[in-house]
Amino acid sequence: MRRHLSSLTLRGRAFLAAGGTAVACAIGFGQPALTRVGVLVMALPLLAALVVSRRKHDPTVSRTVWPRLLRAGETARIDLTIASDRKRSDGALLVEDTLPYALGGRARFVLQALGSEWERTVSYPVRSDIRGRYVVGPVVARLADPFGLVERRRAIGGTAQLTVTPRVVPLPAIPLTGGWQGAGEHRPQAFASGSAEDVSVREYRRGDDLRRVHWRSSARIGELMVRREEQPWEAHATVLLDNRRLAHRGQGPASSLEAAVIAAASVVVHLEQHGYAVQLCTADGIGGVGGPGTLGAEQALEHLAVLEMSPRSTLHITWSGEQARGGVVVAVLGGFLPDDNAALRRIRHDAGAALALVLDVDQWSPSRAGLGAAAAAPVTSLAWRATALGPRDHLDAAWRELGQAPVRGGAR
């Protein structure tokens, strides 16, 4: 009975109150006819609650999210298909899809003129400026009686996930040296410098065409050497994102960590567009979901969508293999901590080229003044090409400045 009464609308509760008042007045003034009216008024919402509660049939819901992976600031579309094979007419139905607040709250629809065995498809857009993985659904159907005295909510259908990746800033092309490593027998041909005759030879194998013999290399080595048909070279890059809690300031979307995530995402996309095989690492040494490895840009962005602060106090890179070691390293760093000197020196030793975007995290703290360009000085002294980045600086301008930054400090 308590569950039935909880489904009464304001109108239904008003009917109950009016009926009870009529019965009380009838008893007080001795009016039996008024008692019958009061009982009838009270019984109407109770009967409506009983009828609605006995309805066991629910429509089926299927949901399509397109796309399931989008970047912050972009719009996705959600298609809801609601169907019922009930033989009786449903009249009208109010449905509401449950959405996180970051996606806009709720989406409500009134489905009218529903006969027997009906199907309806409705669509609505969602948009978020905040990265993350969000759960969409379930659909909440409102069941009501024709008089509007009772309304019950029932969750139907399942849920779906929508991943919002960080915003990506287009970056200008800058000169990058190093990072070219051998990558296997069937990689596309690409060269950092030099000609194919200088490097694309191998030992003679039985059956090789003698016209492919490289006589100059054969004379130098003392064995028959033949030219390769293609040179397996590939550019490798590692993007290191400093997500340590101690190295960042601020909270939420306005924190320095969010600025670092946007910078790392932009660098990953930029490097992949320029032909690099990109490995993403964080302060935990994680290169992707399930462990370190070479990722595509979309996989790296999906990992960055759910990245949180790390309790670690040190930095390191977990290389995906010898091909990645010796490549280009682009680090997006927060505040400089005491143990960072040795870690950055070790990373610089293993990298072919080392660049760093150093966040002036004190500018994200309202109680402290920032260091400006001096924030990059500790990293520059370790032979990194580095530039500082503040909350009011443009990432593309900082990236262009990084390409022009000289290498100072000691040798590798």
C-alpha positions as CSV (number, residue, x, y, z in Angstrom):
1,M,0.0,0.0,0.0
2,R,2.8,2.4,0.8
3,R,4.4,1.7,-2.7
4,H,1.0,2.5,-4.3
5,L,0.5,5.7,-2.4
6,S,4.0,6.9,-3.3
7,S,3.1,6.8,-7.0
8,L,0.2,9.3,-6.5
9,T,0.6,12.6,-8.2
10,L,-0.2,16.0,-6.6
11,R,-3.7,15.7,-8.1
12,G,-4.1,12.2,-6.7
13,R,-3.1,13.4,-3.2
14,A,-5.5,16.3,-3.5
15,F,-8.3,13.8,-4.3
16,L,-7.4,11.8,-1.2
17,A,-7.3,14.8,1.0
18,A,-10.6,16.1,-0.4
19,G,-12.3,12.7,0.0
20,G,-11.0,12.4,3.6
21,T,-12.2,15.9,4.4
22,A,-15.7,15.2,2.9
23,V,-16.0,12.0,5.1
24,A,-14.9,13.9,8.2
25,C,-17.4,16.6,7.5
26,A,-20.2,14.1,6.8
27,I,-19.6,12.4,10.1
28,G,-19.4,15.7,12.0
29,F,-22.6,17.2,10.4
30,G,-24.5,14.0,10.1
31,Q,-24.7,13.9,6.3
32,P,-24.7,10.3,5.0
33,A,-24.9,11.4,1.3
34,L,-21.7,13.4,1.7
35,T,-20.0,10.3,3.2
36,R,-20.7,8.4,-0.1
37,V,-19.2,11.2,-2.1
38,G,-16.1,11.4,0.0
39,V,-15.6,7.6,-0.2
40,L,-15.9,7.7,-4.0
41,V,-13.4,10.6,-4.3
42,M,-10.9,8.7,-2.1
43,A,-11.4,5.4,-3.9
44,L,-10.7,6.9,-7.4
45,P,-6.9,7.5,-6.9
46,L,-6.5,4.2,-5.0
47,L,-8.1,2.3,-7.9
48,A,-6.0,4.1,-10.4
49,A,-2.8,3.2,-8.4
50,L,-3.9,-0.4,-8.4
51,V,-4.5,-0.6,-12.1
52,V,-1.2,1.1,-13.0
53,S,0.7,-1.2,-10.6
54,R,-0.7,-4.3,-12.3
55,R,0.6,-3.3,-15.7
56,K,3.6,-5.7,-16.1
57,H,4.4,-5.2,-19.8
58,D,7.3,-2.8,-20.6
59,P,8.4,-1.7,-24.0
60,T,11.8,-2.7,-25.3
61,V,14.6,-0.2,-25.9
62,S,17.6,-0.2,-28.1
63,R,20.1,2.6,-28.1
64,T,22.8,3.6,-30.6
65,V,25.5,6.2,-29.8
66,W,27.2,7.7,-32.8
67,P,30.1,8.1,-32.5
68,R,31.0,6.4,-29.2
69,L,34.3,8.2,-29.2
70,L,34.4,12.0,-29.7
71,R,36.5,14.9,-28.8
72,A,35.6,17.6,-26.2
73,G,33.4,20.2,-27.8
74,E,32.1,17.9,-30.5
75,T,28.5,16.6,-30.7
76,A,27.3,13.0,-30.7
77,R,23.9,11.7,-31.7
78,I,21.9,9.2,-29.6
79,D,19.2,7.2,-31.4
80,L,16.5,5.5,-29.2
81,T,14.3,2.8,-30.7
82,I,11.3,2.0,-28.4
83,A,8.9,-0.8,-29.4
84,S,6.1,-2.8,-27.9
85,D,4.4,-6.0,-29.0
86,R,1.4,-5.4,-26.6
87,K,-1.9,-6.2,-28.2
88,R,-3.7,-3.3,-26.4
89,S,-3.2,0.3,-27.2
90,D,-0.8,2.3,-25.0
91,G,-2.2,5.7,-25.8
92,A,0.7,8.1,-24.8
93,L,4.0,7.4,-23.1
94,L,6.5,9.8,-21.6
95,V,10.1,8.5,-21.8
96,E,13.2,10.1,-20.4
97,D,16.8,9.0,-21.1
98,T,19.1,9.4,-18.2
99,L,22.2,11.4,-18.9
100,P,25.1,12.6,-16.8
101,Y,25.1,16.3,-16.0
102,A,28.1,16.9,-18.2
103,L,26.2,15.7,-21.3
104,G,23.2,17.9,-20.7
105,G,21.1,16.3,-17.9
106,R,18.0,14.6,-19.4
107,A,16.3,14.0,-22.7
108,R,12.5,13.8,-22.5
109,F,10.0,12.7,-25.2
110,V,6.3,12.2,-25.4
111,L,5.2,9.3,-27.6
112,Q,1.6,9.8,-28.7
113,A,-1.0,7.9,-30.7
114,L,0.5,4.5,-29.7
115,G,-1.6,1.7,-31.0
116,S,-1.0,-2.0,-30.6
117,E,2.5,-3.4,-31.6
118,W,4.1,0.0,-32.1
119,E,7.7,1.2,-32.7
120,R,9.1,4.7,-32.5
121,T,12.6,6.0,-33.0
122,V,13.7,9.3,-31.5
123,S,17.1,11.1,-31.7
124,Y,18.8,13.8,-29.7
125,P,22.3,15.4,-29.6
126,V,24.7,15.4,-26.6
127,R,27.8,17.5,-26.2
128,S,30.5,17.8,-23.5
129,D,33.4,20.1,-23.0
130,I,34.8,17.9,-20.2
131,R,36.8,14.7,-21.0
132,G,35.7,11.4,-19.5
133,R,33.8,8.2,-20.0
134,Y,30.1,8.6,-19.4
135,V,27.2,6.1,-19.0
136,V,24.0,6.9,-21.0
137,G,20.8,5.4,-19.8
138,P,18.7,3.7,-18.7
139,V,15.4,5.0,-20.2
140,V,12.8,5.9,-17.6
141,A,9.2,5.4,-18.7
142,R,6.4,7.2,-16.9
143,L,3.2,5.2,-16.6
144,A,0.1,7.2,-15.8
145,D,-3.6,6.7,-15.6
146,P,-6.0,8.7,-17.9
147,F,-7.0,11.1,-15.1
148,G,-3.4,12.0,-14.1
149,L,-3.9,10.7,-10.5
150,V,-1.1,8.2,-10.5
151,E,2.4,8.2,-12.2
152,R,4.9,5.5,-11.9
153,R,8.5,5.5,-13.1
154,R,10.0,2.4,-14.4
155,A,13.6,2.0,-15.7
156,I,13.7,0.0,-19.0
157,G,16.5,-0.9,-21.4
158,G,20.2,-1.0,-20.7
159,T,23.0,1.5,-20.8
160,A,25.7,2.6,-23.2
161,Q,29.1,4.3,-22.9
162,L,30.2,7.5,-24.5
163,T,33.9,8.5,-24.3
164,V,34.8,12.2,-24.6
165,T,38.5,12.6,-25.4
166,P,40.5,15.7,-24.6
167,R,40.4,18.7,-26.9
168,V,43.1,18.7,-29.6
169,V,44.9,21.9,-30.7
170,P,46.4,21.9,-34.2
171,L,50.1,22.4,-33.9
172,P,52.5,23.9,-36.5
173,A,55.3,21.8,-38.0
174,I,58.7,22.2,-36.3
175,P,62.0,20.5,-37.0
176,L,62.4,17.2,-35.2
177,T,65.6,15.3,-35.4
178,G,66.3,11.7,-34.3
179,G,63.8,9.0,-33.8
180,W,64.4,6.9,-37.0
181,Q,64.8,3.3,-36.2
182,G,64.6,-0.1,-38.0
183,A,61.1,-1.5,-37.9
184,G,60.9,-4.8,-39.7
185,E,60.9,-6.3,-43.2
186,H,57.6,-4.8,-44.5
187,R,57.5,-1.3,-43.3
188,P,57.0,1.6,-45.8
189,Q,60.2,3.2,-47.0
190,A,61.2,6.5,-45.3
191,F,64.6,8.0,-44.6
192,A,65.9,10.6,-42.2
193,S,69.0,11.3,-44.3
194,G,71.4,9.7,-46.7
195,S,70.6,7.5,-49.7
196,A,69.3,4.0,-50.0
197,E,72.6,2.7,-51.3
198,D,74.4,3.6,-48.1
199,V,72.2,1.4,-45.9
200,S,69.8,-0.8,-47.8
201,V,72.0,-3.9,-48.3
202,R,72.0,-7.4,-46.8
203,E,74.0,-10.6,-47.1
204,Y,73.7,-12.6,-50.4
205,R,71.3,-15.5,-50.2
206,R,71.1,-18.5,-52.5
207,G,68.8,-17.6,-55.4
208,D,69.3,-13.8,-55.2
209,D,69.6,-12.1,-58.6
210,L,73.2,-11.2,-59.2
211,R,72.1,-7.9,-60.7
212,R,71.2,-6.9,-57.2
213,V,74.7,-7.4,-55.9
214,H,76.1,-4.1,-54.4
215,W,79.8,-4.4,-55.4
216,R,81.0,-1.5,-53.3
217,S,79.7,-2.9,-50.1
218,S,80.8,-6.4,-51.0
219,A,84.3,-5.1,-51.5
220,R,84.3,-3.3,-48.3
221,I,82.9,-6.1,-46.2
222,G,84.5,-9.0,-48.0
223,E,81.2,-10.9,-48.6
224,L,78.6,-10.6,-51.3
225,M,76.0,-8.0,-50.4
226,V,72.8,-7.4,-52.2
227,R,70.4,-4.4,-52.2
228,R,67.2,-4.6,-50.4
229,E,64.0,-3.7,-52.3
230,E,62.8,-1.5,-49.6
231,Q,64.3,0.0,-46.5
232,P,62.5,-0.7,-43.2
233,W,62.9,2.5,-41.3
234,E,60.2,4.1,-39.2
235,A,60.0,7.1,-37.0
236,H,59.3,6.5,-33.3
237,A,58.2,9.0,-30.7
238,T,57.3,8.8,-27.0
239,V,55.0,11.3,-25.4
240,L,55.5,11.5,-21.6
241,L,52.7,13.1,-19.6
242,D,53.5,14.1,-16.0
243,N,50.2,13.4,-14.2
244,R,51.7,13.3,-10.6
245,R,49.5,14.9,-8.0
246,L,52.5,16.7,-6.4
247,A,53.4,18.3,-9.7
248,H,50.1,20.0,-10.5
249,R,47.9,22.8,-9.1
250,G,44.2,23.6,-9.3
251,Q,41.1,21.5,-9.4
252,G,38.7,20.2,-12.1
253,P,38.7,21.5,-15.7
254,A,40.7,24.6,-14.7
255,S,43.6,22.7,-13.2
256,S,47.1,22.4,-14.7
257,L,46.5,18.7,-15.2
258,E,43.8,19.4,-17.7
259,A,46.1,21.8,-19.6
260,A,48.8,19.1,-19.6
261,V,46.3,16.5,-20.9
262,I,45.3,18.8,-23.8
263,A,48.9,19.4,-24.6
264,A,49.8,15.7,-24.6
265,A,46.7,14.9,-26.8
266,S,47.7,17.6,-29.3
267,V,51.3,16.3,-29.5
268,V,50.2,12.7,-30.0
269,V,47.9,13.6,-32.9
270,H,50.5,15.9,-34.4
271,L,53.3,13.4,-34.3
272,E,51.1,10.6,-35.8
273,Q,50.0,12.9,-38.6
274,H,53.7,13.4,-39.4
275,G,54.4,9.7,-39.7
276,Y,55.6,8.8,-36.2
277,A,54.7,5.6,-34.3
278,V,53.7,7.1,-31.0
279,Q,54.0,5.6,-27.6
280,L,52.1,7.3,-24.7
281,C,53.5,7.1,-21.2
282,T,52.4,8.6,-17.9
283,A,54.1,9.0,-14.5
284,D,53.0,5.4,-13.9
285,G,54.8,4.2,-17.0
286,I,51.5,3.2,-18.5
287,G,51.4,3.4,-22.3
288,G,47.8,2.4,-22.7
289,V,45.0,0.3,-21.3
290,G,46.5,-3.0,-20.4
291,G,50.2,-2.0,-20.4
292,P,52.8,0.0,-22.3
293,G,52.9,-0.2,-26.1
294,T,52.8,1.7,-29.4
295,L,49.3,3.2,-29.8
296,G,47.3,4.8,-32.5
297,A,46.2,8.3,-31.8
298,E,42.6,7.3,-31.1
299,Q,43.7,4.7,-28.6
300,A,46.0,7.2,-26.9
301,L,43.2,9.8,-26.8
302,E,40.8,7.2,-25.3
303,H,43.4,6.5,-22.6
304,L,43.8,10.3,-21.9
305,A,40.0,10.6,-21.6
306,V,40.0,8.8,-18.3
307,L,43.4,9.7,-17.0
308,E,43.6,10.7,-13.3
309,M,46.3,12.1,-11.1
310,S,49.0,9.7,-9.9
311,P,50.3,9.4,-6.3
312,R,53.8,8.6,-7.6
313,S,56.6,11.1,-6.9
314,T,59.0,10.0,-9.7
315,L,59.1,10.0,-13.5
316,H,60.2,7.2,-15.8
317,I,59.4,5.8,-19.2
318,T,58.6,2.2,-19.9
319,W,59.9,1.7,-23.5
320,S,57.8,-0.5,-25.7
321,G,61.0,-1.9,-27.3
322,E,64.4,-1.1,-28.6
323,Q,62.9,0.5,-31.6
324,A,61.2,3.1,-29.4
325,R,64.4,3.7,-27.3
326,G,66.5,6.3,-29.1
327,G,63.5,8.0,-30.7
328,V,62.0,11.4,-30.1
329,V,60.7,12.1,-26.6
330,V,58.2,14.9,-26.0
331,A,57.5,15.5,-22.3
332,V,54.6,17.5,-20.9
333,L,55.9,18.3,-17.4
334,G,54.3,19.8,-14.3
335,G,56.1,21.3,-11.4
336,F,59.8,20.3,-10.9
337,L,60.3,17.9,-8.0
338,P,63.6,17.0,-6.2
339,D,64.0,13.5,-7.9
340,D,63.3,14.8,-11.4
341,N,66.8,15.7,-12.1
342,A,68.1,12.1,-12.3
343,A,65.0,10.8,-14.0
344,L,65.1,13.5,-16.8
345,R,68.8,13.0,-17.2
346,R,68.3,9.2,-17.7
347,I,65.4,9.8,-20.2
348,R,67.5,12.2,-22.1
349,H,70.3,9.7,-22.3
350,D,68.0,7.1,-23.9
351,A,66.3,9.5,-26.3
352,G,67.4,10.5,-29.7
353,A,65.9,14.0,-29.2
354,A,64.2,15.4,-26.1
355,L,61.7,18.2,-26.0
356,A,59.7,19.4,-23.1
357,L,56.6,21.6,-22.5
358,V,57.0,22.7,-18.9
359,L,53.8,24.0,-17.3
360,D,54.4,26.9,-15.0
361,V,52.0,25.3,-12.5
362,D,52.3,28.2,-9.9
363,Q,50.2,30.3,-12.3
364,W,47.3,27.9,-11.7
365,S,47.6,28.6,-7.9
366,P,45.9,31.9,-7.0
367,S,48.0,32.4,-3.9
368,R,51.4,32.1,-5.7
369,A,53.1,34.0,-8.5
370,G,54.5,32.0,-11.5
371,L,58.0,31.8,-12.7
372,G,57.3,32.6,-16.4
373,A,60.0,31.5,-18.8
374,A,62.2,30.5,-15.9
375,A,60.0,27.5,-15.2
376,A,61.7,25.6,-18.0
377,A,65.2,26.4,-16.7
378,P,65.8,23.2,-14.7
379,V,64.8,21.0,-17.7
380,T,66.9,23.1,-20.1
381,S,70.0,22.6,-18.0
382,L,69.7,18.9,-18.6
383,A,70.2,19.3,-22.4
384,W,66.5,19.2,-23.2
385,R,64.9,21.6,-25.6
386,A,62.3,23.2,-23.3
387,T,59.8,26.0,-23.1
388,A,57.4,27.1,-20.5
389,L,53.6,27.1,-20.8
390,G,51.2,29.1,-18.7
391,P,47.3,29.1,-18.4
392,R,47.1,32.2,-20.7
393,D,49.6,31.0,-23.3
394,H,48.6,29.5,-26.6
395,L,49.7,25.9,-27.1
396,D,50.5,26.3,-30.8
397,A,52.7,29.3,-30.1
398,A,54.5,27.4,-27.3
399,W,55.1,24.5,-29.6
400,R,56.5,26.8,-32.3
401,E,58.8,28.3,-29.7
402,L,59.9,24.8,-28.6
403,G,61.0,24.1,-32.2
404,Q,63.2,27.2,-32.1
405,A,64.6,26.5,-28.6
406,P,68.3,25.8,-28.4
407,V,69.8,22.9,-26.5
408,R,71.8,24.0,-23.5
409,G,73.4,22.2,-20.6
410,G,75.7,19.2,-20.6
411,A,76.0,16.6,-23.2
412,R,74.1,13.3,-23.1
